Amino acid sequence: MGFDQYHEPPEELSQETRTLARMFASLTEEAEAINWYEQRLSIEQDPEARSIIEDARHEEYKHFSMDLEFLLRRRPEWRAIAEGVLFRPGAITENADAAEEAAEEGAGAAGGGDGDGSLGIGGLRGRS
Ligand SMILES: [Fe+2]
């Protein structure tokens, strides 16, 4: 494995940013593995082989989910938007637009998240 996850000189990056870069790389690898298993399952005919591949894919679902949860815990603003998109019924794009809008509204509110429909991330934006 190389160091392709860096787009800036690694020695100039904080330890936190380097950890995030590793987790982003891991998230990508887990998604790739799920994709590979999906493709293998689409053509594999042997039931025992299919069972093993399905078991492996199941593990990758877990790995991907752990990586994503780690990243969302480290980035509350991202988490707030994700909560407006993930595990919700309805049109994904409409949910995403609403989540983004709520995040932007929250940026202008002091504190946010007070039952006005915002995602409560107002205090997280604009800090720098
Ligand atoms: Fe994995």
Boltz pocket constraint, residues with backbone or C-beta under 6 A from the ligand:
constraints:
  - pocket:
      binder: B
      contacts: [[A, 30], [A, 33], [A, 59], [A, 60], [A, 63], [A, 64]]
      max_distance: 6.0
